[in-house]
Amino acid sequence: MRPILLLLLLSLSLMPAAPARADTPAEASEKLRVFLDGIPDLGPGYAVVVVDRDRHLLDYVRGQRDAGTGAPLTLDTPIYIASQTKSYLGLLAHILDRRGVLRLDSTLADHWPELELPDGVDPSAWTLADLLNHRVPISADAITVLESYLQSPDPAGYPQLLATLATARPAGFDYDNLGYNVYAAILFQKTGKSWQQWLDEELFRPLGLAHTSTRTSAFDDAVLAASHTWLGDAEGWERIGSKPDGVMHSAGGMVTSPNDLARWLQLHLGGEAPDGFDAGLLAAAHRKGADVDPKARNAYELPCDGYAFGWNQCNFEGHRLFIHGGSYTGARTMMAFAPDLGVGIGVFSNSDNMTGWLTSRTIVQFLQYLVDHPDAESWAKTRQGMYPQRVADYLKFRREQLATIRAEPQWQGWRWTPKAGELAAYAGRYRGERLPVMAELATGSQGLQLTIGALQRRLAPASRDLFGASWLRLDPPQPLRFLRDQAGRITGFEFDGERYLRTTD
């Protein structure tokens, strides 16, 4: 062999092998389809859409939108997406800022000059942009519970609610619903239109999102995806139903369909957009508004270093990822897009049976396929095997948790068995001492039942004046304790950290 040829062959043999070609988005989507098909009992319903800026690369849907009726889940089924609402409100806020309707650099004090915040927190130091990026250093769990589970308060009453219920917290990013709820209250007071009206006019209609709404009442209940929780093979799915309008709030108050979410993701990837939705507007909504500790734990199990108006900014194998999930009783959803990879993905589940874990793993699995991660196939097999075990473990945990809490000494063995007349003495109307709500207690075929706005609880008697409040089959009981005056008359009750006083109104 000639020396020159020998040297050439030797040099070629010593060269590093060419890196494996990453899958195209279409190839990665097909692999994801196979991965999902390999997970048994993925119910009641599960849907995944994958898009680039112009096309649907995967439309995956299986199962039922309602386990009670057997109605199928479809790509046009509206599903509750909880906290993913924040990204829609975040983009709306930039539209209104650009028009001068509601400036993001205006402060709380600009809108509510008399607002008093706790422990020296200065309303003039914090802007509406800070609200939408979870930077204002206050918290108020009572307000977020009110909005999420009871009823929407009057926007005009928000300054008083904050003055009464808010507490100061350490400075910096802290994810919460409160900032979005406050922004929505200011928006209503400033413009006379609700956040729901603004979203419908500025986003849903222009984008053609026909199966998207901030009100579940916009659709026939038979069309909506019901929420569910798992009781085990013997009992199956417990149907929860749809979230009522009264607790569809600005930080978590939307239903959308897989097809509509695909359109939403394509917009953020630079796809077809109505007039006014230009690259500058989207860039502003994607700009980091708060720094986040990349070592902090999160639902995505990824290093995330920022938050931008309804999007967590994370890193996946060197690629920038915008991602946000939605979580509520009986439903789990998640969406993400990667600008440099040119793809977006949305995942929907109408149960809370470990699907929070699975929605995030579905997104990561797709991305691993897309970048040709060396462990993609082994992780796929591991996750397919892990999910059924996680479901079984979670059900076991819930049953054990229920048994443990029911065995606590405070319940005194659940030995009290009041007669109907004794239960009737507790019935009546009660006014929230701090919260602007009314509670009603009524007796019926299932005993005493509590209603506070959208919240309903059955009360199981434990000992005199003490009841365990729960609704779903595996809900641990919460203590509800009645109060009496010196004459022994019932004057109110305490529940979930709040006090309610009896009234004749």
C-alpha positions as a Python dict, from the first residue, in 0.01 Angstrom:
ca = {
    (1, 'M'): (0, 0, 0),
    (2, 'R'): (134, 344, -86),
    (3, 'P'): (249, 544, 219),
    (4, 'I'): (24, 837, 136),
    (5, 'L'): (-284, 610, 109),
    (6, 'L'): (-189, 431, 430),
    (7, 'L'): (-159, 762, 615),
    (8, 'L'): (-495, 874, 476),
    (9, 'L'): (-672, 558, 591),
    (10, 'L'): (-502, 578, 929),
    (11, 'S'): (-608, 941, 976),
    (12, 'L'): (-968, 854, 886),
    (13, 'S'): (-975, 571, 1138),
    (14, 'L'): (-856, 805, 1410),
    (15, 'M'): (-1110, 1075, 1337),
    (16, 'P'): (-1399, 1094, 1586),
    (17, 'A'): (-1720, 941, 1465),
    (18, 'A'): (-1976, 1183, 1326),
    (19, 'P'): (-2238, 1267, 1589),
    (20, 'A'): (-2566, 1083, 1562),
    (21, 'R'): (-2822, 1274, 1360),
    (22, 'A'): (-3097, 1414, 1577),
    (23, 'D'): (-3447, 1304, 1486),
    (24, 'T'): (-3662, 1536, 1284),
    (25, 'P'): (-3963, 1667, 1476),
    (26, 'A'): (-4186, 1433, 1275),
    (27, 'E'): (-3969, 1132, 1360),
    (28, 'A'): (-3958, 1228, 1729),
    (29, 'S'): (-4337, 1268, 1724),
    (30, 'E'): (-4386, 919, 1584),
    (31, 'K'): (-4156, 775, 1850),
    (32, 'L'): (-4361, 957, 2113),
    (33, 'R'): (-4677, 798, 1974),
    (34, 'V'): (-4521, 453, 2018),
    (35, 'F'): (-4410, 547, 2370),
    (36, 'L'): (-4762, 652, 2469),
    (37, 'D'): (-4920, 344, 2313),
    (38, 'G'): (-4693, 139, 2539),
    (39, 'I'): (-4848, 278, 2858),
    (40, 'P'): (-5151, 72, 2967),
    (41, 'D'): (-5463, 211, 3136),
    (42, 'L'): (-5386, 572, 3057),
    (43, 'G'): (-5730, 696, 3146),
    (44, 'P'): (-5988, 821, 3151),
    (45, 'G'): (-5851, 1035, 2866),
    (46, 'Y'): (-5510, 1152, 2749),
    (47, 'A'): (-5422, 1380, 2459),
    (48, 'V'): (-5095, 1513, 2316),
    (49, 'V'): (-5039, 1760, 2035),
    (50, 'V'): (-4700, 1839, 1882),
    (51, 'V'): (-4658, 2127, 1638),
    (52, 'D'): (-4408, 2334, 1450),
    (53, 'R'): (-4499, 2685, 1342),
    (54, 'D'): (-4702, 2562, 1043),
    (55, 'R'): (-4806, 2199, 1097),
    (56, 'H'): (-4945, 1949, 1342),
    (57, 'L'): (-4678, 1680, 1384),
    (58, 'L'): (-4873, 1466, 1628),
    (59, 'D'): (-5243, 1455, 1716),
    (60, 'Y'): (-5268, 1185, 1982),
    (61, 'V'): (-5591, 1126, 2167),
    (62, 'R'): (-5724, 824, 2352),
    (63, 'G'): (-5986, 738, 2608),
    (64, 'Q'): (-6291, 917, 2740),
    (65, 'R'): (-6377, 1273, 2827),
    (66, 'D'): (-6629, 1141, 3079),
    (67, 'A'): (-6588, 802, 3243),
    (68, 'G'): (-6951, 811, 3355),
    (69, 'T'): (-7100, 838, 3007),
    (70, 'G'): (-6818, 683, 2808),
    (71, 'A'): (-6811, 984, 2573),
    (72, 'P'): (-6480, 992, 2385),
    (73, 'L'): (-6210, 1252, 2430),
    (74, 'T'): (-6143, 1438, 2104),
    (75, 'L'): (-5904, 1702, 1975),
    (76, 'D'): (-6186, 1959, 2011),
    (77, 'T'): (-6286, 1867, 2367),
    (78, 'P'): (-6250, 2165, 2606),
    (79, 'I'): (-6038, 2061, 2906),
    (80, 'Y'): (-5962, 2264, 3217),
    (81, 'I'): (-5599, 2389, 3202),
    (82, 'A'): (-5573, 2563, 3543),
    (83, 'S'): (-5252, 2766, 3580),
    (84, 'Q'): (-5170, 2763, 3210),
    (85, 'T'): (-5420, 3050, 3206),
    (86, 'K'): (-5134, 3271, 3323),
    (87, 'S'): (-4959, 3268, 2985),
    (88, 'Y'): (-5274, 3395, 2812),
    (89, 'L'): (-5319, 3673, 3066),
    (90, 'G'): (-4948, 3755, 3035),
    (91, 'L'): (-4975, 3811, 2659),
    (92, 'L'): (-5296, 4008, 2705),
    (93, 'A'): (-5115, 4233, 2953),
    (94, 'H'): (-4855, 4316, 2686),
    (95, 'I'): (-5125, 4393, 2430),
    (96, 'L'): (-5292, 4634, 2674),
    (97, 'D'): (-4956, 4783, 2773),
    (98, 'R'): (-4867, 4852, 2408),
    (99, 'R'): (-5201, 5029, 2356),
    (100, 'G'): (-5166, 5234, 2671),
    (101, 'V'): (-5477, 5079, 2824),
    (102, 'L'): (-5297, 4948, 3131),
    (103, 'R'): (-4925, 5013, 3164),
    (104, 'L'): (-4711, 4732, 3298),
    (105, 'D'): (-4469, 4982, 3452),
    (106, 'S'): (-4746, 5146, 3655),
    (107, 'T'): (-4739, 5071, 4027),
    (108, 'L'): (-4991, 4943, 4275),
    (109, 'A'): (-4998, 5288, 4429),
    (110, 'D'): (-5080, 5447, 4093),
    (111, 'H'): (-5405, 5250, 4086),
    (112, 'W'): (-5483, 5224, 4456),
    (113, 'P'): (-5334, 5533, 4627),
    (114, 'E'): (-5482, 5439, 4963),
    (115, 'L'): (-5355, 5079, 4955),
    (116, 'E'): (-5176, 4970, 5270),
    (117, 'L'): (-4961, 4658, 5257),
    (118, 'P'): (-4820, 4477, 5560),
    (119, 'D'): (-4483, 4517, 5730),
    (120, 'G'): (-4364, 4816, 5532),
    (121, 'V'): (-4413, 4673, 5183),
    (122, 'D'): (-4437, 4987, 4966),
    (123, 'P'): (-4713, 4979, 4698),
    (124, 'S'): (-4527, 5246, 4499),
    (125, 'A'): (-4223, 5020, 4463),
    (126, 'W'): (-4399, 4737, 4280),
    (127, 'T'): (-4536, 4736, 3927),
    (128, 'L'): (-4799, 4538, 3742),
    (129, 'A'): (-4516, 4356, 3564),
    (130, 'D'): (-4392, 4250, 3907),
    (131, 'L'): (-4738, 4113, 3985),
    (132, 'L'): (-4733, 3895, 3672),
    (133, 'N'): (-4384, 3765, 3745),
    (134, 'H'): (-4447, 3672, 4111),
    (135, 'R'): (-4210, 3934, 4251),
    (136, 'V'): (-4430, 4144, 4483),
    (137, 'P'): (-4322, 4033, 4833),
    (138, 'I'): (-4664, 3958, 4981),
    (139, 'S'): (-4873, 3644, 5015),
    (140, 'A'): (-5236, 3587, 5104),
    (141, 'D'): (-5338, 3222, 5105),
    (142, 'A'): (-5690, 3311, 5217),
    (143, 'I'): (-5743, 3517, 4900),
    (144, 'T'): (-5608, 3250, 4665),
    (145, 'V'): (-5826, 2986, 4834),
    (146, 'L'): (-6123, 3221, 4803),
    (147, 'E'): (-6067, 3267, 4428),
    (148, 'S'): (-5984, 2901, 4356),
    (149, 'Y'): (-6246, 2719, 4562),
    (150, 'L'): (-6517, 2952, 4696),
    (151, 'Q'): (-6613, 3247, 4478),
    (152, 'S'): (-6470, 3548, 4297),
    (153, 'P'): (-6463, 3859, 4517),
    (154, 'D'): (-6571, 4204, 4404),
    (155, 'P'): (-6264, 4365, 4238),
    (156, 'A'): (-6338, 4690, 4422),
    (157, 'G'): (-6286, 4508, 4750),
    (158, 'Y'): (-5933, 4393, 4672),
    (159, 'P'): (-5746, 4675, 4850),
    (160, 'Q'): (-5933, 4594, 5171),
    (161, 'L'): (-5872, 4220, 5127),
    (162, 'L'): (-5499, 4282, 5085),
    (163, 'A'): (-5487, 4514, 5384),
    (164, 'T'): (-5667, 4254, 5598),
    (165, 'L'): (-5534, 3922, 5473),
    (166, 'A'): (-5191, 3976, 5314),
    (167, 'T'): (-4862, 3918, 5490),
    (168, 'A'): (-4510, 4013, 5389),
    (169, 'R'): (-4276, 3745, 5256),
    (170, 'P'): (-3905, 3743, 5167),
    (171, 'A'): (-3811, 3936, 4854),
    (172, 'G'): (-3765, 3757, 4524),
    (173, 'F'): (-3959, 3518, 4303),
    (174, 'D'): (-4226, 3308, 4471),
    (175, 'Y'): (-4483, 3139, 4248),
    (176, 'D'): (-4839, 3218, 4354),
    (177, 'N'): (-5181, 3301, 4209),
    (178, 'L'): (-5211, 3628, 4398),
    (179, 'G'): (-5034, 3859, 4154),
    (180, 'Y'): (-5255, 3758, 3863),
    (181, 'N'): (-5569, 3798, 4071),
    (182, 'V'): (-5461, 4147, 4177),
    (183, 'Y'): (-5379, 4242, 3816),
    (184, 'A'): (-5727, 4129, 3707),
    (185, 'A'): (-5890, 4339, 3980),
    (186, 'I'): (-5695, 4647, 3869),
    (187, 'L'): (-5781, 4577, 3505),
    (188, 'F'): (-6153, 4571, 3585),
    (189, 'Q'): (-6138, 4889, 3790),
    (190, 'K'): (-5933, 5066, 3523),
    (191, 'T'): (-6138, 4964, 3218),
    (192, 'G'): (-6477, 4847, 3343),
    (193, 'K'): (-6426, 4516, 3160),
    (194, 'S'): (-6331, 4187, 3318),
    (195, 'W'): (-6022, 3987, 3231),
    (196, 'Q'): (-6261, 3731, 3078),
    (197, 'Q'): (-6403, 3991, 2837),
    (198, 'W'): (-6057, 4115, 2743),
    (199, 'L'): (-5925, 3765, 2671),
    (200, 'D'): (-6227, 3682, 2458),
    (201, 'E'): (-6198, 4001, 2253),
    (202, 'E'): (-5821, 4024, 2220),
    (203, 'L'): (-5705, 3660, 2206),
    (204, 'F'): (-5973, 3396, 2166),
    (205, 'R'): (-6167, 3553, 1879),
    (206, 'P'): (-5870, 3687, 1678),
    (207, 'L'): (-5690, 3352, 1706),
    (208, 'G'): (-6002, 3153, 1619),
    (209, 'L'): (-6000, 2956, 1945),
    (210, 'A'): (-6356, 2827, 1915),
    (211, 'H'): (-6320, 2564, 2189),
    (212, 'T'): (-6158, 2793, 2446),
    (213, 'S'): (-6329, 2994, 2718),
    (214, 'T'): (-6291, 3137, 3066),
    (215, 'R'): (-6636, 3002, 3150),
    (216, 'T'): (-6734, 2637, 3157),
    (217, 'S'): (-7093, 2751, 3104),
    (218, 'A'): (-6993, 2849, 2750),
    (219, 'F'): (-7022, 2481, 2656),
    (220, 'D'): (-7279, 2212, 2712),
    (221, 'D'): (-7166, 2002, 3006),
    (222, 'A'): (-7178, 1689, 2792),
    (223, 'V'): (-6914, 1842, 2561),
    (224, 'L'): (-6665, 1936, 2835),
    (225, 'A'): (-6409, 1696, 2973),
    (226, 'A'): (-6506, 1594, 3324),
    (227, 'S'): (-6236, 1570, 3589),
    (228, 'H'): (-6172, 1239, 3767),
    (229, 'T'): (-5981, 1072, 4045),
    (230, 'W'): (-5892, 703, 4070),
    (231, 'L'): (-6039, 477, 4339),
    (232, 'G'): (-5885, 145, 4230),
    (233, 'D'): (-5985, -144, 4007),
    (234, 'A'): (-6288, -236, 4216),
    (235, 'E'): (-6447, 110, 4217),
    (236, 'G'): (-6298, 271, 3908),
    (237, 'W'): (-6309, 645, 3843),
    (238, 'E'): (-6480, 897, 4068),
    (239, 'R'): (-6628, 1167, 3847),
    (240, 'I'): (-6573, 1521, 3973),
    (241, 'G'): (-6728, 1719, 3691),
    (242, 'S'): (-6636, 2061, 3555),
    (243, 'K'): (-6515, 2360, 3752),
    (244, 'P'): (-6799, 2616, 3786),
    (245, 'D'): (-6773, 2969, 3651),
    (246, 'G'): (-6759, 3127, 3996),
    (247, 'V'): (-6410, 2994, 4064),
    (248, 'M'): (-6264, 3031, 3715),
    (249, 'H'): (-6017, 3300, 3815),
    (250, 'S'): (-5746, 3493, 3631),
    (251, 'A'): (-5458, 3273, 3751),
    (252, 'G'): (-5635, 2947, 3667),
    (253, 'G'): (-5964, 2990, 3486),
    (254, 'M'): (-5967, 2850, 3133),
    (255, 'V'): (-6074, 2550, 2932),
    (256, 'T'): (-5919, 2486, 2593),
    (257, 'S'): (-5901, 2199, 2347),
    (258, 'P'): (-5591, 2018, 2216),
    (259, 'N'): (-5648, 2175, 1873),
    (260, 'D'): (-5680, 2524, 2019),
    (261, 'L'): (-5370, 2479, 2233),
    (262, 'A'): (-5181, 2372, 1920),
    (263, 'R'): (-5281, 2707, 1763),
    (264, 'W'): (-5163, 2888, 2076),
    (265, 'L'): (-4823, 2718, 2066),
    (266, 'Q'): (-4782, 2792, 1694),
    (267, 'L'): (-4838, 3161, 1767),
    (268, 'H'): (-4549, 3155, 2015),
    (269, 'L'): (-4328, 2977, 1761),
    (270, 'G'): (-4380, 3259, 1513),
    (271, 'G'): (-4653, 3097, 1309),
    (272, 'E'): (-4946, 3266, 1141),
    (273, 'A'): (-5076, 3552, 1351),
    (274, 'P'): (-5352, 3814, 1329),
    (275, 'D'): (-5265, 4180, 1280),
    (276, 'G'): (-5092, 4322, 1586),
    (277, 'F'): (-4941, 3994, 1703),
    (278, 'D'): (-4594, 4075, 1574),
    (279, 'A'): (-4255, 3942, 1681),
    (280, 'G'): (-4194, 4242, 1906),
    (281, 'L'): (-4507, 4175, 2108),
    (282, 'L'): (-4418, 3808, 2155),
    (283, 'A'): (-4057, 3891, 2241),
    (284, 'A'): (-4176, 4125, 2515),
    (285, 'A'): (-4402, 3854, 2659),
    (286, 'H'): (-4112, 3605, 2649),
    (287, 'R'): (-3861, 3838, 2815),
    (288, 'K'): (-3750, 3720, 3158),
    (289, 'G'): (-3930, 3909, 3430),
    (290, 'A'): (-3792, 3732, 3735),
    (291, 'D'): (-3482, 3531, 3818),
    (292, 'V'): (-3539, 3182, 3955),
    (293, 'D'): (-3296, 2958, 4140),
    (294, 'P'): (-3206, 2690, 3881),
    (295, 'K'): (-3141, 2443, 4161),
    (296, 'A'): (-3488, 2482, 4308),
    (297, 'R'): (-3719, 2186, 4274),
    (298, 'N'): (-4000, 2218, 4020),
    (299, 'A'): (-4264, 2005, 3851),
    (300, 'Y'): (-4061, 1977, 3533),
    (301, 'E'): (-3750, 1827, 3695),
    (302, 'L'): (-3541, 2065, 3483),
    (303, 'P'): (-3312, 2356, 3571),
    (304, 'C'): (-3528, 2667, 3539),
    (305, 'D'): (-3369, 3010, 3581),
    (306, 'G'): (-3647, 3251, 3496),
    (307, 'Y'): (-4015, 3334, 3474),
    (308, 'A'): (-4175, 3540, 3198),
    (309, 'F'): (-4542, 3642, 3219),
    (310, 'G'): (-4689, 3293, 3251),
    (311, 'W'): (-4393, 3088, 3125),
    (312, 'N'): (-4121, 2914, 3320),
    (313, 'Q'): (-3789, 2949, 3138),
    (314, 'C'): (-3593, 2627, 3164),
    (315, 'N'): (-3296, 2452, 3007),
    (316, 'F'): (-3312, 2118, 2829),
    (317, 'E'): (-2978, 1989, 2704),
    (318, 'G'): (-2869, 2342, 2615),
    (319, 'H'): (-3201, 2441, 2455),
    (320, 'R'): (-3421, 2718, 2592),
    (321, 'L'): (-3762, 2582, 2693),
    (322, 'F'): (-4073, 2781, 2779),
    (323, 'I'): (-4303, 2559, 2985),
    (324, 'H'): (-4601, 2577, 3219),
    (325, 'G'): (-4830, 2325, 3381),
    (326, 'G'): (-5182, 2327, 3515),
    (327, 'S'): (-5297, 2131, 3819),
    (328, 'Y'): (-5632, 2103, 3994),
    (329, 'T'): (-5842, 1834, 4153),
    (330, 'G'): (-5905, 1576, 3882),
    (331, 'A'): (-5703, 1733, 3599),
    (332, 'R'): (-5340, 1776, 3494),
    (333, 'T'): (-5211, 1957, 3185),
    (334, 'M'): (-4881, 2095, 3056),
    (335, 'M'): (-4745, 2282, 2754),
    (336, 'A'): (-4401, 2382, 2629),
    (337, 'F'): (-4224, 2526, 2328),
    (338, 'A'): (-3856, 2547, 2233),
    (339, 'P'): (-3785, 2837, 1993),
    (340, 'D'): (-3451, 2709, 1862),
    (341, 'L'): (-3588, 2357, 1809),
    (342, 'G'): (-3896, 2503, 1642),
    (343, 'V'): (-4149, 2281, 1821),
    (344, 'G'): (-4426, 2302, 2078),
    (345, 'I'): (-4607, 2030, 2271),
    (346, 'G'): (-4925, 2022, 2478),
    (347, 'V'): (-5035, 1738, 2707),
    (348, 'F'): (-5382, 1689, 2857),
    (349, 'S'): (-5517, 1450, 3120),
    (350, 'N'): (-5862, 1461, 3279),
    (351, 'S'): (-5747, 1287, 3597),
    (352, 'D'): (-5501, 1360, 3877),
    (353, 'N'): (-5386, 1000, 3907),
    (354, 'M'): (-5008, 1062, 3892),
    (355, 'T'): (-5066, 1233, 3558),
    (356, 'G'): (-4884, 1541, 3684),
    (357, 'W'): (-4569, 1330, 3671),
    (358, 'L'): (-4665, 1174, 3338),
    (359, 'T'): (-4745, 1502, 3161),
    (360, 'S'): (-4400, 1639, 3239),
    (361, 'R'): (-4234, 1308, 3149),
    (362, 'T'): (-4423, 1304, 2818),
    (363, 'I'): (-4271, 1640, 2727),
    (364, 'V'): (-3921, 1539, 2836),
    (365, 'Q'): (-3948, 1208, 2651),
    (366, 'F'): (-4038, 1388, 2329),
    (367, 'L'): (-3746, 1628, 2368),
    (368, 'Q'): (-3509, 1340, 2434),
    (369, 'Y'): (-3620, 1179, 2110),
    (370, 'L'): (-3584, 1510, 1927),
    (371, 'V'): (-3222, 1573, 2029),
    (372, 'D'): (-3130, 1204, 2000),
    (373, 'H'): (-3049, 1175, 2368),
    (374, 'P'): (-2844, 856, 2419),
    (375, 'D'): (-3073, 739, 2699),
    (376, 'A'): (-3404, 818, 2525),
    (377, 'E'): (-3502, 457, 2455),
    (378, 'S'): (-3397, 324, 2795),
    (379, 'W'): (-3585, 605, 2967),
    (380, 'A'): (-3891, 530, 2757),
    (381, 'K'): (-3900, 171, 2881),
    (382, 'T'): (-3836, 282, 3238),
    (383, 'R'): (-4117, 537, 3231),
    (384, 'Q'): (-4361, 294, 3073),
    (385, 'G'): (-4295, 57, 3359),
    (386, 'M'): (-4289, 323, 3629),
    (387, 'Y'): (-4628, 473, 3557),
    (388, 'P'): (-4848, 177, 3661),
    (389, 'Q'): (-4640, 133, 3975),
    (390, 'R'): (-4668, 503, 4058),
    (391, 'V'): (-5046, 481, 4015),
    (392, 'A'): (-5062, 187, 4257),
    (393, 'D'): (-4829, 355, 4506),
    (394, 'Y'): (-5026, 680, 4496),
    (395, 'L'): (-5355, 503, 4557),
    (396, 'K'): (-5199, 317, 4849),
    (397, 'F'): (-5064, 642, 4989),
    (398, 'R'): (-5406, 810, 4967),
    (399, 'R'): (-5578, 523, 5145),
    (400, 'E'): (-5314, 511, 5417),
    (401, 'Q'): (-5326, 889, 5458),
    (402, 'L'): (-5705, 875, 5495),
    (403, 'A'): (-5682, 599, 5756),
    (404, 'T'): (-5408, 782, 5948),
    (405, 'I'): (-5598, 1110, 5966),
    (406, 'R'): (-5923, 941, 6061),
    (407, 'A'): (-5740, 771, 6349),
    (408, 'E'): (-5616, 1099, 6498),
    (409, 'P'): (-5717, 1158, 6865),
    (410, 'Q'): (-5904, 1480, 6783),
    (411, 'W'): (-6189, 1276, 6630),
    (412, 'Q'): (-6246, 1080, 6954),
    (413, 'G'): (-6313, 760, 6765),
    (414, 'W'): (-6603, 902, 6559),
    (415, 'R'): (-6838, 775, 6830),
    (416, 'W'): (-7092, 1057, 6826),
    (417, 'T'): (-7413, 961, 6646),
    (418, 'P'): (-7647, 1262, 6662),
    (419, 'K'): (-8015, 1234, 6585),
    (420, 'A'): (-8176, 1431, 6302),
    (421, 'G'): (-8300, 1698, 6542),
    (422, 'E'): (-7951, 1755, 6680),
    (423, 'L'): (-7810, 1797, 6328),
    (424, 'A'): (-8087, 2040, 6237),
    (425, 'A'): (-7970, 2273, 6515),
    (426, 'Y'): (-7652, 2341, 6315),
    (427, 'A'): (-7834, 2429, 5992),
    (428, 'G'): (-7849, 2793, 5886),
    (429, 'R'): (-7655, 3076, 5725),
    (430, 'Y'): (-7315, 3193, 5840),
    (431, 'R'): (-7113, 3496, 5729),
    (432, 'G'): (-6737, 3489, 5683),
    (433, 'E'): (-6563, 3692, 5953),
    (434, 'R'): (-6275, 3793, 5721),
    (435, 'L'): (-6379, 3658, 5382),
    (436, 'P'): (-6666, 3823, 5188),
    (437, 'V'): (-6866, 3500, 5160),
    (438, 'M'): (-7176, 3336, 5298),
    (439, 'A'): (-7182, 2973, 5413),
    (440, 'E'): (-7492, 2758, 5427),
    (441, 'L'): (-7542, 2444, 5632),
    (442, 'A'): (-7834, 2221, 5546),
    (443, 'T'): (-7951, 1874, 5643),
    (444, 'G'): (-8045, 1612, 5386),
    (445, 'S'): (-8044, 1243, 5313),
    (446, 'Q'): (-7668, 1230, 5361),
    (447, 'G'): (-7665, 1429, 5682),
    (448, 'L'): (-7526, 1778, 5723),
    (449, 'Q'): (-7380, 1949, 5416),
    (450, 'L'): (-7174, 2269, 5391),
    (451, 'T'): (-7187, 2502, 5091),
    (452, 'I'): (-6964, 2809, 5054),
    (453, 'G'): (-6995, 2944, 4702),
    (454, 'A'): (-6870, 2666, 4474),
    (455, 'L'): (-6732, 2459, 4760),
    (456, 'Q'): (-6936, 2170, 4895),
    (457, 'R'): (-6850, 1939, 5183),
    (458, 'R'): (-7032, 1657, 5359),
    (459, 'L'): (-6995, 1672, 5737),
    (460, 'A'): (-6939, 1346, 5922),
    (461, 'P'): (-7008, 1376, 6299),
    (462, 'A'): (-6708, 1293, 6516),
    (463, 'S'): (-6783, 1436, 6861),
    (464, 'R'): (-7024, 1700, 6984),
    (465, 'D'): (-6974, 2017, 6775),
    (466, 'L'): (-6689, 1858, 6577),
    (467, 'F'): (-6735, 1728, 6222),
    (468, 'G'): (-6503, 1592, 5956),
    (469, 'A'): (-6557, 1779, 5628),
    (470, 'S'): (-6486, 1600, 5299),
    (471, 'W'): (-6634, 1556, 4952),
    (472, 'L'): (-6448, 1299, 4741),
    (473, 'R'): (-6419, 941, 4854),
    (474, 'L'): (-6049, 953, 4942),
    (475, 'D'): (-6042, 1309, 5078),
    (476, 'P'): (-5893, 1322, 5430),
    (477, 'P'): (-6144, 1490, 5664),
    (478, 'Q'): (-6086, 1852, 5762),
    (479, 'P'): (-6202, 1955, 6106),
    (480, 'L'): (-6507, 2183, 6125),
    (481, 'R'): (-6576, 2292, 6480),
    (482, 'F'): (-6885, 2479, 6595),
    (483, 'L'): (-6870, 2765, 6845),
    (484, 'R'): (-7119, 2833, 7125),
    (485, 'D'): (-7182, 3124, 7358),
    (486, 'Q'): (-7210, 3098, 7736),
    (487, 'A'): (-7577, 3007, 7704),
    (488, 'G'): (-7487, 2713, 7480),
    (489, 'R'): (-7624, 2867, 7163),
    (490, 'I'): (-7440, 2798, 6835),
    (491, 'T'): (-7276, 3123, 6724),
    (492, 'G'): (-7055, 3010, 6438),
    (493, 'F'): (-6794, 2762, 6325),
    (494, 'E'): (-6426, 2743, 6232),
    (495, 'F'): (-6313, 2573, 5912),
    (496, 'D'): (-5994, 2575, 5707),
    (497, 'G'): (-5840, 2860, 5904),
    (498, 'E'): (-6143, 3086, 5877),
    (499, 'R'): (-6430, 3171, 6110),
    (500, 'Y'): (-6794, 3199, 6006),
    (501, 'L'): (-7054, 3368, 6226),
    (502, 'R'): (-7421, 3275, 6238),
    (503, 'T'): (-7659, 3525, 6088),
    (504, 'T'): (-8032, 3566, 6036),
    (505, 'D'): (-7981, 3753, 5705),
}
